[in-house]
Amino acid sequence: EVRSTDLPGKKNKQSQALVVTAGASFLSPDQALGNSAA
């Protein structure tokens, strides 16, 4: 059974991951581009 309360948690985790990725690309663009291409 999938609870509706589980969805916001997953979305929050995805948002946090995007923020971390954006921060990493800002600090080291070359490394971030290499990771995204891999």
C-alpha positions in Angstrom: 0.0 0.0 0.0 1.4 3.4 -1.0 0.5 6.1 1.5 0.0 9.7 0.2 2.3 10.8 3.1 5.2 8.9 1.6 5.1 11.0 -1.6 6.1 14.4 -0.1 9.0 12.7 1.6 10.3 11.3 -1.7 9.8 14.7 -3.4 11.7 16.4 -0.5 14.6 13.9 -0.9 14.7 14.6 -4.7 14.7 18.3 -4.1 17.5 18.0 -1.6 19.5 15.9 -4.1 18.9 18.6 -6.8 20.1 21.3 -4.4 23.3 19.3 -3.6 23.9 18.7 -7.3 23.4 22.4 -8.0 25.8 23.4 -5.2 28.4 20.9 -6.4 28.2 22.2 -10.0 28.5 25.8 -8.7 31.6 24.9 -6.7 33.2 22.7 -9.3 31.5 22.9 -12.7 34.0 20.7 -14.5 33.6 17.9 -12.0 29.8 18.2 -12.0 29.7 18.1 -15.8 31.9 15.0 -15.8 29.6 13.3 -13.3 26.4 14.2 -15.3 28.0 12.9 -18.5 29.1 9.6 -16.9 
